[in-house]
Amino acid sequence: MEPAEPLYGEYPNHPRLPLLTAAEARDAVGYLMKLEQLDLTPHGRAAGDLARDQALRTPSE
């Protein structure tokens, strides 16, 4: 088996944003759930779907 070629690529120069903390993610879920209650359009339902999906992925504490 031959060794793989080295990977070369371009990386962005701008700084990356940090990941959300668990507390920030829980806050975002709460805000999305409130948006779902206030917005009765399909956008509000989408916010609720996103909130439920994110809640499953976020640690409770």
PyMOL Python script that loads the backbone (N, CA, C, O; Angstrom):
from pymol import cmd

cmd.read_pdbstr("""\
ATOM      1  N   MET A   1       0.842  -1.177   0.000  1.00  0.00           N
ATOM      2  CA  MET A   1       0.000   0.000   0.000  1.00  0.00           C
ATOM      3  C   MET A   1       0.886   1.240   0.000  1.00  0.00           C
ATOM      4  O   MET A   1       1.805   1.361   0.811  1.00  0.00           O
ATOM      5  N   GLU A   2       0.602   2.151  -0.913  1.00  0.00           N
ATOM      6  CA  GLU A   2       1.402   3.366  -1.040  1.00  0.00           C
ATOM      7  C   GLU A   2       0.931   4.420  -0.039  1.00  0.00           C
ATOM      8  O   GLU A   2      -0.258   4.495   0.273  1.00  0.00           O
ATOM      9  N   PRO A   3       1.856   5.229   0.461  1.00  0.00           N
ATOM     10  CA  PRO A   3       1.437   6.289   1.388  1.00  0.00           C
ATOM     11  C   PRO A   3       0.571   7.326   0.685  1.00  0.00           C
ATOM     12  O   PRO A   3       0.737   7.593  -0.505  1.00  0.00           O
ATOM     13  N   ALA A   4      -0.335   7.893   1.427  1.00  0.00           N
ATOM     14  CA  ALA A   4      -1.248   8.893   0.859  1.00  0.00           C
ATOM     15  C   ALA A   4      -0.498  10.187   0.589  1.00  0.00           C
ATOM     16  O   ALA A   4       0.464  10.527   1.277  1.00  0.00           O
ATOM     17  N   GLU A   5      -0.949  10.879  -0.403  1.00  0.00           N
ATOM     18  CA  GLU A   5      -0.376  12.188  -0.713  1.00  0.00           C
ATOM     19  C   GLU A   5      -0.730  13.167   0.403  1.00  0.00           C
ATOM     20  O   GLU A   5      -1.811  13.072   0.983  1.00  0.00           O
ATOM     21  N   PRO A   6       0.157  14.098   0.711  1.00  0.00           N
ATOM     22  CA  PRO A   6      -0.179  15.097   1.729  1.00  0.00           C
ATOM     23  C   PRO A   6      -1.325  15.985   1.251  1.00  0.00           C
ATOM     24  O   PRO A   6      -1.445  16.283   0.063  1.00  0.00           O
ATOM     25  N   LEU A   7      -2.141  16.390   2.173  1.00  0.00           N
ATOM     26  CA  LEU A   7      -3.274  17.245   1.849  1.00  0.00           C
ATOM     27  C   LEU A   7      -2.853  18.701   1.927  1.00  0.00           C
ATOM     28  O   LEU A   7      -2.230  19.130   2.898  1.00  0.00           O
ATOM     29  N   TYR A   8      -3.194  19.440   0.916  1.00  0.00           N
ATOM     30  CA  TYR A   8      -2.922  20.865   0.885  1.00  0.00           C
ATOM     31  C   TYR A   8      -4.243  21.578   0.690  1.00  0.00           C
ATOM     32  O   TYR A   8      -5.112  21.107  -0.044  1.00  0.00           O
ATOM     33  N   GLY A   9      -4.387  22.689   1.334  1.00  0.00           N
ATOM     34  CA  GLY A   9      -5.623  23.434   1.166  1.00  0.00           C
ATOM     35  C   GLY A   9      -5.446  24.856   1.644  1.00  0.00           C
ATOM     36  O   GLY A   9      -4.409  25.237   2.188  1.00  0.00           O
ATOM     37  N   GLU A  10      -6.469  25.607   1.428  1.00  0.00           N
ATOM     38  CA  GLU A  10      -6.465  26.993   1.885  1.00  0.00           C
ATOM     39  C   GLU A  10      -7.367  27.102   3.094  1.00  0.00           C
ATOM     40  O   GLU A  10      -8.459  26.533   3.125  1.00  0.00           O
ATOM     41  N   TYR A  11      -6.914  27.819   4.063  1.00  0.00           N
ATOM     42  CA  TYR A  11      -7.681  28.015   5.277  1.00  0.00           C
ATOM     43  C   TYR A  11      -8.045  29.489   5.381  1.00  0.00           C
ATOM     44  O   TYR A  11      -7.252  30.353   5.008  1.00  0.00           O
ATOM     45  N   PRO A  12      -9.238  29.779   5.886  1.00  0.00           N
ATOM     46  CA  PRO A  12      -9.653  31.185   5.984  1.00  0.00           C
ATOM     47  C   PRO A  12      -8.775  31.952   6.954  1.00  0.00           C
ATOM     48  O   PRO A  12      -8.309  31.401   7.951  1.00  0.00           O
ATOM     49  N   ASN A  13      -8.552  33.207   6.665  1.00  0.00           N
ATOM     50  CA  ASN A  13      -7.742  34.055   7.538  1.00  0.00           C
ATOM     51  C   ASN A  13      -8.562  34.654   8.676  1.00  0.00           C
ATOM     52  O   ASN A  13      -8.015  35.009   9.720  1.00  0.00           O
ATOM     53  N   HIS A  14      -9.862  34.763   8.475  1.00  0.00           N
ATOM     54  CA  HIS A  14     -10.684  35.370   9.508  1.00  0.00           C
ATOM     55  C   HIS A  14     -10.866  34.388  10.675  1.00  0.00           C
ATOM     56  O   HIS A  14     -10.874  33.174  10.471  1.00  0.00           O
ATOM     57  N   PRO A  15     -11.012  34.911  11.881  1.00  0.00           N
ATOM     58  CA  PRO A  15     -11.149  34.016  13.038  1.00  0.00           C
ATOM     59  C   PRO A  15     -12.498  33.292  13.012  1.00  0.00           C
ATOM     60  O   PRO A  15     -13.499  33.829  12.538  1.00  0.00           O
ATOM     61  N   ARG A  16     -12.501  32.090  13.520  1.00  0.00           N
ATOM     62  CA  ARG A  16     -13.730  31.311  13.605  1.00  0.00           C
ATOM     63  C   ARG A  16     -14.486  31.696  14.872  1.00  0.00           C
ATOM     64  O   ARG A  16     -13.890  32.080  15.878  1.00  0.00           O
ATOM     65  N   LEU A  17     -15.786  31.588  14.799  1.00  0.00           N
ATOM     66  CA  LEU A  17     -16.594  31.838  15.976  1.00  0.00           C
ATOM     67  C   LEU A  17     -16.528  30.626  16.904  1.00  0.00           C
ATOM     68  O   LEU A  17     -16.478  29.492  16.428  1.00  0.00           O
ATOM     69  N   PRO A  18     -16.526  30.844  18.213  1.00  0.00           N
ATOM     70  CA  PRO A  18     -16.476  29.707  19.135  1.00  0.00           C
ATOM     71  C   PRO A  18     -17.811  28.957  19.144  1.00  0.00           C
ATOM     72  O   PRO A  18     -18.850  29.507  18.779  1.00  0.00           O
ATOM     73  N   LEU A  19     -17.763  27.716  19.561  1.00  0.00           N
ATOM     74  CA  LEU A  19     -18.986  26.930  19.713  1.00  0.00           C
ATOM     75  C   LEU A  19     -19.802  27.473  20.874  1.00  0.00           C
ATOM     76  O   LEU A  19     -19.265  28.126  21.769  1.00  0.00           O
ATOM     77  N   LEU A  20     -21.086  27.204  20.857  1.00  0.00           N
ATOM     78  CA  LEU A  20     -21.947  27.618  21.961  1.00  0.00           C
ATOM     79  C   LEU A  20     -21.658  26.769  23.186  1.00  0.00           C
ATOM     80  O   LEU A  20     -21.332  25.587  23.075  1.00  0.00           O
ATOM     81  N   THR A  21     -21.780  27.381  24.349  1.00  0.00           N
ATOM     82  CA  THR A  21     -21.724  26.590  25.574  1.00  0.00           C
ATOM     83  C   THR A  21     -23.074  25.918  25.763  1.00  0.00           C
ATOM     84  O   THR A  21     -24.039  26.278  25.088  1.00  0.00           O
ATOM     85  N   ALA A  22     -23.161  24.956  26.660  1.00  0.00           N
ATOM     86  CA  ALA A  22     -24.430  24.272  26.916  1.00  0.00           C
ATOM     87  C   ALA A  22     -25.464  25.262  27.437  1.00  0.00           C
ATOM     88  O   ALA A  22     -26.636  25.180  27.071  1.00  0.00           O
ATOM     89  N   ALA A  23     -25.049  26.189  28.282  1.00  0.00           N
ATOM     90  CA  ALA A  23     -25.983  27.180  28.819  1.00  0.00           C
ATOM     91  C   ALA A  23     -26.521  28.081  27.703  1.00  0.00           C
ATOM     92  O   ALA A  23     -27.711  28.396  27.684  1.00  0.00           O
ATOM     93  N   GLU A  24     -25.662  28.491  26.786  1.00  0.00           N
ATOM     94  CA  GLU A  24     -26.100  29.320  25.662  1.00  0.00           C
ATOM     95  C   GLU A  24     -27.051  28.543  24.749  1.00  0.00           C
ATOM     96  O   GLU A  24     -28.020  29.104  24.238  1.00  0.00           O
ATOM     97  N   ALA A  25     -26.773  27.266  24.547  1.00  0.00           N
ATOM     98  CA  ALA A  25     -27.649  26.443  23.705  1.00  0.00           C
ATOM     99  C   ALA A  25     -29.016  26.292  24.353  1.00  0.00           C
ATOM    100  O   ALA A  25     -30.034  26.338  23.661  1.00  0.00           O
ATOM    101  N   ARG A  26     -29.057  26.109  25.688  1.00  0.00           N
ATOM    102  CA  ARG A  26     -30.344  26.004  26.377  1.00  0.00           C
ATOM    103  C   ARG A  26     -31.115  27.313  26.274  1.00  0.00           C
ATOM    104  O   ARG A  26     -32.333  27.299  26.096  1.00  0.00           O
ATOM    105  N   ASP A  27     -30.425  28.440  26.383  1.00  0.00           N
ATOM    106  CA  ASP A  27     -31.086  29.745  26.215  1.00  0.00           C
ATOM    107  C   ASP A  27     -31.666  29.877  24.815  1.00  0.00           C
ATOM    108  O   ASP A  27     -32.792  30.345  24.643  1.00  0.00           O
ATOM    109  N   ALA A  28     -30.898  29.466  23.820  1.00  0.00           N
ATOM    110  CA  ALA A  28     -31.367  29.556  22.435  1.00  0.00           C
ATOM    111  C   ALA A  28     -32.606  28.690  22.229  1.00  0.00           C
ATOM    112  O   ALA A  28     -33.534  29.100  21.532  1.00  0.00           O
ATOM    113  N   VAL A  29     -32.633  27.498  22.824  1.00  0.00           N
ATOM    114  CA  VAL A  29     -33.804  26.625  22.728  1.00  0.00           C
ATOM    115  C   VAL A  29     -35.019  27.323  23.330  1.00  0.00           C
ATOM    116  O   VAL A  29     -36.107  27.283  22.754  1.00  0.00           O
ATOM    117  N   GLY A  30     -34.843  27.952  24.470  1.00  0.00           N
ATOM    118  CA  GLY A  30     -35.947  28.668  25.100  1.00  0.00           C
ATOM    119  C   GLY A  30     -36.469  29.802  24.233  1.00  0.00           C
ATOM    120  O   GLY A  30     -37.680  29.987  24.111  1.00  0.00           O
ATOM    121  N   TYR A  31     -35.568  30.556  23.633  1.00  0.00           N
ATOM    122  CA  TYR A  31     -35.981  31.659  22.756  1.00  0.00           C
ATOM    123  C   TYR A  31     -36.718  31.147  21.522  1.00  0.00           C
ATOM    124  O   TYR A  31     -37.698  31.750  21.085  1.00  0.00           O
ATOM    125  N   LEU A  32     -36.245  30.033  20.961  1.00  0.00           N
ATOM    126  CA  LEU A  32     -36.918  29.460  19.795  1.00  0.00           C
ATOM    127  C   LEU A  32     -38.317  28.958  20.160  1.00  0.00           C
ATOM    128  O   LEU A  32     -39.247  29.084  19.363  1.00  0.00           O
ATOM    129  N   MET A  33     -38.468  28.393  21.356  1.00  0.00           N
ATOM    130  CA  MET A  33     -39.782  27.921  21.784  1.00  0.00           C
ATOM    131  C   MET A  33     -40.743  29.106  21.984  1.00  0.00           C
ATOM    132  O   MET A  33     -41.925  29.011  21.653  1.00  0.00           O
ATOM    133  N   LYS A  34     -40.237  30.207  22.522  1.00  0.00           N
ATOM    134  CA  LYS A  34     -41.073  31.398  22.665  1.00  0.00           C
ATOM    135  C   LYS A  34     -41.465  31.947  21.300  1.00  0.00           C
ATOM    136  O   LYS A  34     -42.600  32.383  21.103  1.00  0.00           O
ATOM    137  N   LEU A  35     -40.528  31.925  20.359  1.00  0.00           N
ATOM    138  CA  LEU A  35     -40.825  32.388  19.008  1.00  0.00           C
ATOM    139  C   LEU A  35     -41.922  31.540  18.383  1.00  0.00           C
ATOM    140  O   LEU A  35     -42.798  32.062  17.693  1.00  0.00           O
ATOM    141  N   GLU A  36     -41.878  30.238  18.621  1.00  0.00           N
ATOM    142  CA  GLU A  36     -42.913  29.357  18.087  1.00  0.00           C
ATOM    143  C   GLU A  36     -44.289  29.753  18.622  1.00  0.00           C
ATOM    144  O   GLU A  36     -45.271  29.729  17.881  1.00  0.00           O
ATOM    145  N   GLN A  37     -44.367  30.117  19.900  1.00  0.00           N
ATOM    146  CA  GLN A  37     -45.651  30.504  20.498  1.00  0.00           C
ATOM    147  C   GLN A  37     -46.150  31.832  19.950  1.00  0.00           C
ATOM    148  O   GLN A  37     -47.357  32.025  19.805  1.00  0.00           O
ATOM    149  N   LEU A  38     -45.246  32.743  19.646  1.00  0.00           N
ATOM    150  CA  LEU A  38     -45.631  34.078  19.199  1.00  0.00           C
ATOM    151  C   LEU A  38     -45.882  34.165  17.698  1.00  0.00           C
ATOM    152  O   LEU A  38     -46.679  34.988  17.249  1.00  0.00           O
ATOM    153  N   ASP A  39     -45.217  33.334  16.932  1.00  0.00           N
ATOM    154  CA  ASP A  39     -45.318  33.383  15.478  1.00  0.00           C
ATOM    155  C   ASP A  39     -46.114  32.169  15.004  1.00  0.00           C
ATOM    156  O   ASP A  39     -45.624  31.042  15.069  1.00  0.00           O
ATOM    157  N   LEU A  40     -47.317  32.392  14.535  1.00  0.00           N
ATOM    158  CA  LEU A  40     -48.189  31.298  14.134  1.00  0.00           C
ATOM    159  C   LEU A  40     -48.049  30.921  12.656  1.00  0.00           C
ATOM    160  O   LEU A  40     -48.853  30.159  12.120  1.00  0.00           O
ATOM    161  N   THR A  41     -47.019  31.463  12.012  1.00  0.00           N
ATOM    162  CA  THR A  41     -46.760  31.153  10.608  1.00  0.00           C
ATOM    163  C   THR A  41     -45.880  29.906  10.518  1.00  0.00           C
ATOM    164  O   THR A  41     -45.434  29.387  11.541  1.00  0.00           O
ATOM    165  N   PRO A  42     -45.632  29.433   9.320  1.00  0.00           N
ATOM    166  CA  PRO A  42     -44.708  28.298   9.168  1.00  0.00           C
ATOM    167  C   PRO A  42     -43.304  28.583   9.735  1.00  0.00           C
ATOM    168  O   PRO A  42     -42.600  27.658  10.141  1.00  0.00           O
ATOM    169  N   HIS A  43     -42.907  29.853   9.761  1.00  0.00           N
ATOM    170  CA  HIS A  43     -41.601  30.176  10.358  1.00  0.00           C
ATOM    171  C   HIS A  43     -41.600  29.867  11.847  1.00  0.00           C
ATOM    172  O   HIS A  43     -40.604  29.379  12.380  1.00  0.00           O
ATOM    173  N   GLY A  44     -42.698  30.144  12.513  1.00  0.00           N
ATOM    174  CA  GLY A  44     -42.802  29.823  13.937  1.00  0.00           C
ATOM    175  C   GLY A  44     -42.761  28.328  14.185  1.00  0.00           C
ATOM    176  O   GLY A  44     -42.108  27.861  15.119  1.00  0.00           O
ATOM    177  N   ARG A  45     -43.461  27.579  13.345  1.00  0.00           N
ATOM    178  CA  ARG A  45     -43.419  26.118  13.483  1.00  0.00           C
ATOM    179  C   ARG A  45     -42.009  25.594  13.232  1.00  0.00           C
ATOM    180  O   ARG A  45     -41.564  24.663  13.904  1.00  0.00           O
ATOM    181  N   ALA A  46     -41.313  26.180  12.278  1.00  0.00           N
ATOM    182  CA  ALA A  46     -39.928  25.762  11.994  1.00  0.00           C
ATOM    183  C   ALA A  46     -39.030  26.069  13.194  1.00  0.00           C
ATOM    184  O   ALA A  46     -38.131  25.291  13.514  1.00  0.00           O
ATOM    185  N   ALA A  47     -39.273  27.200  13.855  1.00  0.00           N
ATOM    186  CA  ALA A  47     -38.492  27.534  15.046  1.00  0.00           C
ATOM    187  C   ALA A  47     -38.728  26.496  16.139  1.00  0.00           C
ATOM    188  O   ALA A  47     -37.796  26.095  16.835  1.00  0.00           O
ATOM    189  N   GLY A  48     -39.972  26.069  16.285  1.00  0.00           N
ATOM    190  CA  GLY A  48     -40.282  25.035  17.275  1.00  0.00           C
ATOM    191  C   GLY A  48     -39.636  23.709  16.939  1.00  0.00           C
ATOM    192  O   GLY A  48     -39.131  23.016  17.823  1.00  0.00           O
ATOM    193  N   ASP A  49     -39.649  23.350  15.659  1.00  0.00           N
ATOM    194  CA  ASP A  49     -38.991  22.102  15.241  1.00  0.00           C
ATOM    195  C   ASP A  49     -37.503  22.154  15.536  1.00  0.00           C
ATOM    196  O   ASP A  49     -36.918  21.189  16.026  1.00  0.00           O
ATOM    197  N   LEU A  50     -36.900  23.296  15.228  1.00  0.00           N
ATOM    198  CA  LEU A  50     -35.470  23.465  15.497  1.00  0.00           C
ATOM    199  C   LEU A  50     -35.192  23.409  16.993  1.00  0.00           C
ATOM    200  O   LEU A  50     -34.202  22.815  17.421  1.00  0.00           O
ATOM    201  N   ALA A  51     -36.060  24.023  17.787  1.00  0.00           N
ATOM    202  CA  ALA A  51     -35.885  24.015  19.244  1.00  0.00           C
ATOM    203  C   ALA A  51     -35.941  22.594  19.782  1.00  0.00           C
ATOM    204  O   ALA A  51     -35.108  22.212  20.604  1.00  0.00           O
ATOM    205  N   ARG A  52     -36.906  21.810  19.334  1.00  0.00           N
ATOM    206  CA  ARG A  52     -37.022  20.429  19.813  1.00  0.00           C
ATOM    207  C   ARG A  52     -35.816  19.588  19.389  1.00  0.00           C
ATOM    208  O   ARG A  52     -35.312  18.781  20.170  1.00  0.00           O
ATOM    209  N   ASP A  53     -35.360  19.779  18.161  1.00  0.00           N
ATOM    210  CA  ASP A  53     -34.190  19.042  17.696  1.00  0.00           C
ATOM    211  C   ASP A  53     -32.950  19.426  18.504  1.00  0.00           C
ATOM    212  O   ASP A  53     -32.174  18.562  18.909  1.00  0.00           O
ATOM    213  N   GLN A  54     -32.771  20.722  18.732  1.00  0.00           N
ATOM    214  CA  GLN A  54     -31.601  21.177  19.484  1.00  0.00           C
ATOM    215  C   GLN A  54     -31.671  20.733  20.939  1.00  0.00           C
ATOM    216  O   GLN A  54     -30.643  20.418  21.539  1.00  0.00           O
ATOM    217  N   ALA A  55     -32.873  20.703  21.513  1.00  0.00           N
ATOM    218  CA  ALA A  55     -33.024  20.284  22.913  1.00  0.00           C
ATOM    219  C   ALA A  55     -32.567  18.845  23.091  1.00  0.00           C
ATOM    220  O   ALA A  55     -32.009  18.498  24.132  1.00  0.00           O
ATOM    221  N   LEU A  56     -32.796  18.007  22.093  1.00  0.00           N
ATOM    222  CA  LEU A  56     -32.353  16.611  22.183  1.00  0.00           C
ATOM    223  C   LEU A  56     -30.832  16.495  22.136  1.00  0.00           C
ATOM    224  O   LEU A  56     -30.268  15.523  22.639  1.00  0.00           O
ATOM    225  N   ARG A  57     -30.176  17.462  21.545  1.00  0.00           N
ATOM    226  CA  ARG A  57     -28.718  17.419  21.379  1.00  0.00           C
ATOM    227  C   ARG A  57     -27.955  18.163  22.473  1.00  0.00           C
ATOM    228  O   ARG A  57     -26.727  18.100  22.530  1.00  0.00           O
ATOM    229  N   THR A  58     -28.680  18.864  23.339  1.00  0.00           N
ATOM    230  CA  THR A  58     -28.047  19.716  24.346  1.00  0.00           C
ATOM    231  C   THR A  58     -28.098  19.036  25.705  1.00  0.00           C
ATOM    232  O   THR A  58     -29.162  18.569  26.111  1.00  0.00           O
ATOM    233  N   PRO A  59     -26.983  18.968  26.418  1.00  0.00           N
ATOM    234  CA  PRO A  59     -27.007  18.383  27.758  1.00  0.00           C
ATOM    235  C   PRO A  59     -27.894  19.191  28.696  1.00  0.00           C
ATOM    236  O   PRO A  59     -27.957  20.416  28.597  1.00  0.00           O
ATOM    237  N   SER A  60     -28.577  18.505  29.601  1.00  0.00           N
ATOM    238  CA  SER A  60     -29.497  19.212  30.498  1.00  0.00           C
ATOM    239  C   SER A  60     -28.758  19.995  31.568  1.00  0.00           C
ATOM    240  O   SER A  60     -29.278  21.008  32.034  1.00  0.00           O
ATOM    241  N   GLU A  61     -27.625  19.592  31.958  1.00  0.00           N
ATOM    242  CA  GLU A  61     -26.819  20.338  32.954  1.00  0.00           C
ATOM    243  C   GLU A  61     -25.360  20.071  32.759  1.00  0.00           C
ATOM    244  O   GLU A  61     -24.531  20.605  33.495  1.00  0.00           O
TER     245      GLU A  61
END
""", "prot")
cmd.dss("prot")
cmd.show_as("cartoon", "prot")
cmd.util.cbc("prot")
cmd.orient("prot")
